[in-house]
């Protein structure tokens, strides 16, 4: 990511952390009053069904939910479907920029977003969408390390430790090529967005050493393998670790010493939406304090919603897995868009790893 973009986003997460210190598959169709429907395409285990049910009850609009596991899967699915198939999408920062450049998002009528004021100023007007013309922030976080202390007897403090032979067959990893390759690059002191071919060759050599250590790839619900003990270590989303920790007290979170993969996800409306006004109502509802609180309580990521944040209790605010410390964010790096040739190299590396 360009240096100025990274600095600005790091600043917004740092601001969120300071504010926090003061805070206390497809859905089934249902008959609703208005007869309207919207098709929502979001990350797996990321939007509370309770919040969706509350929106349906208030608006009379039926919400049909489909899920994805990576930004690239989402983009591929959108392109393979006819325009207007989906009314809501939830891309990460770098993917927003890519979708805007390809004309894949509708402009938002911000005057209809009555709850936009709940979003912290530090999260708005990011370089990937200046002025929030196309998107508004939702939640974010990091890809951290989970360690089951009852199953692991080596010291794990960073991404580099995930390559140790003692972890053979013990890791559950995100099924996300930018995250895994980026983690490998960070473990070597390189950028997650490395483009130099010589450095990429070095990264590939180390990446392939991970093959023996990974028991399974899972971006949907990696906490399941951690809770059951099928995996002793995880390279997974911070909120998944937080949820696993609630079920298994032997699990702890480690923010890598090299600096973590950091992300921010955003609500948007795909080009050609057939239900634009209903989609706008959905986004505005999700920006509301109550809906945002429901989402945080079920899926405890870092929130952009300051109104909801102020209503959260100590369990969220003082939990470093649910509410990542500012130093972990400041040390992190965001994925950025890469040129086609470089992405082809990344894709080839990923194919070799998964072979």
Secondary structure in CASP SS format (residue, H / E / C, confidence):
PFRMAT SS
TARGET T0000
AUTHOR 0000-0000-0000
METHOD secondary structure of the structure
MODEL  1
X C 1.00
X C 1.00
X H 1.00
X H 1.00
X H 1.00
X H 1.00
X H 1.00
X H 1.00
X H 1.00
X H 1.00
X H 1.00
X H 1.00
X H 1.00
X H 1.00
X H 1.00
X H 1.00
X H 1.00
X H 1.00
X H 1.00
X H 1.00
X C 1.00
X C 1.00
X C 1.00
X C 1.00
X C 1.00
X C 1.00
X C 1.00
X C 1.00
X C 1.00
X C 1.00
X C 1.00
X C 1.00
X C 1.00
X C 1.00
X C 1.00
X C 1.00
X E 1.00
X E 1.00
X E 1.00
X E 1.00
X E 1.00
X E 1.00
X E 1.00
X C 1.00
X C 1.00
X C 1.00
X C 1.00
X C 1.00
X H 1.00
X H 1.00
X H 1.00
X H 1.00
X H 1.00
X H 1.00
X H 1.00
X H 1.00
X H 1.00
X H 1.00
X H 1.00
X C 1.00
X C 1.00
X E 1.00
X E 1.00
X E 1.00
X E 1.00
X E 1.00
X E 1.00
X E 1.00
X C 1.00
X C 1.00
X H 1.00
X H 1.00
X H 1.00
X H 1.00
X H 1.00
X H 1.00
X H 1.00
X H 1.00
X H 1.00
X H 1.00
X C 1.00
X C 1.00
X C 1.00
X C 1.00
X C 1.00
X C 1.00
X C 1.00
X E 1.00
X E 1.00
X C 1.00
X C 1.00
X E 1.00
X H 1.00
X H 1.00
X H 1.00
X H 1.00
X H 1.00
X H 1.00
X H 1.00
X H 1.00
X H 1.00
X C 1.00
X C 1.00
X C 1.00
X E 1.00
X C 1.00
X C 1.00
X C 1.00
X C 1.00
X H 1.00
X H 1.00
X H 1.00
X C 1.00
X C 1.00
X C 1.00
X H 1.00
X H 1.00
X H 1.00
X E 1.00
X C 1.00
X H 1.00
X H 1.00
X H 1.00
X C 1.00
X C 1.00
X C 1.00
X H 1.00
X H 1.00
X H 1.00
X H 1.00
X H 1.00
X H 1.00
X C 1.00
X C 1.00
X E 1.00
X E 1.00
X E 1.00
X E 1.00
X E 1.00
X E 1.00
X E 1.00
X E 1.00
X E 1.00
X E 1.00
X E 1.00
X E 1.00
X E 1.00
X E 1.00
X C 1.00
X C 1.00
X C 1.00
X C 1.00
X C 1.00
X C 1.00
X C 1.00
X C 1.00
X C 1.00
X C 1.00
X H 1.00
X H 1.00
X H 1.00
X H 1.00
X H 1.00
X C 1.00
X H 1.00
X H 1.00
X H 1.00
X C 1.00
X C 1.00
X C 1.00
X E 1.00
X E 1.00
X E 1.00
X C 1.00
X C 1.00
X C 1.00
X H 1.00
X H 1.00
X H 1.00
X H 1.00
X H 1.00
X H 1.00
X H 1.00
X H 1.00
X H 1.00
X H 1.00
X H 1.00
X C 1.00
X C 1.00
X C 1.00
X C 1.00
X C 1.00
X C 1.00
X C 1.00
X C 1.00
X C 1.00
X H 1.00
X H 1.00
X H 1.00
X H 1.00
X H 1.00
X H 1.00
X H 1.00
X H 1.00
X H 1.00
X H 1.00
X H 1.00
X H 1.00
X H 1.00
X H 1.00
X C 1.00
X C 1.00
X C 1.00
X E 1.00
X E 1.00
X E 1.00
X E 1.00
X C 1.00
X C 1.00
X C 1.00
X C 1.00
X C 1.00
X H 1.00
X H 1.00
X H 1.00
X H 1.00
X H 1.00
X H 1.00
X C 1.00
X C 1.00
X C 1.00
X C 1.00
X E 1.00
X E 1.00
X E 1.00
X E 1.00
X E 1.00
X H 1.00
X H 1.00
X H 1.00
X H 1.00
X H 1.00
X H 1.00
X H 1.00
X H 1.00
X H 1.00
X H 1.00
X C 1.00
X C 1.00
X C 1.00
X E 1.00
X E 1.00
X E 1.00
X E 1.00
X C 1.00
X C 1.00
X C 1.00
X C 1.00
X C 1.00
X C 1.00
X E 1.00
X E 1.00
X E 1.00
X E 1.00
X E 1.00
X E 1.00
X E 1.00
X E 1.00
X C 1.00
X E 1.00
X C 1.00
X C 1.00
X C 1.00
X C 1.00
X C 1.00
X H 1.00
X H 1.00
X H 1.00
X H 1.00
X H 1.00
X H 1.00
X H 1.00
X H 1.00
X H 1.00
X H 1.00
X H 1.00
X C 1.00
X C 1.00
X H 1.00
X H 1.00
X H 1.00
X H 1.00
X H 1.00
X H 1.00
X H 1.00
X H 1.00
X H 1.00
X H 1.00
X C 1.00
X C 1.00
X C 1.00
X E 1.00
X E 1.00
X C 1.00
X E 1.00
X H 1.00
X H 1.00
X H 1.00
X H 1.00
X C 1.00
X C 1.00
X C 1.00
X C 1.00
X H 1.00
X H 1.00
X H 1.00
X H 1.00
X C 1.00
X C 1.00
X C 1.00
X C 1.00
X C 1.00
X C 1.00
X C 1.00
X C 1.00
X H 1.00
X H 1.00
X H 1.00
X H 1.00
X H 1.00
X C 1.00
X C 1.00
X E 1.00
X E 1.00
X C 1.00
X C 1.00
X C 1.00
X C 1.00
X C 1.00
X H 1.00
X H 1.00
X H 1.00
X H 1.00
X H 1.00
X H 1.00
X H 1.00
X H 1.00
X H 1.00
X H 1.00
X H 1.00
X H 1.00
X H 1.00
X H 1.00
X H 1.00
X C 1.00
END
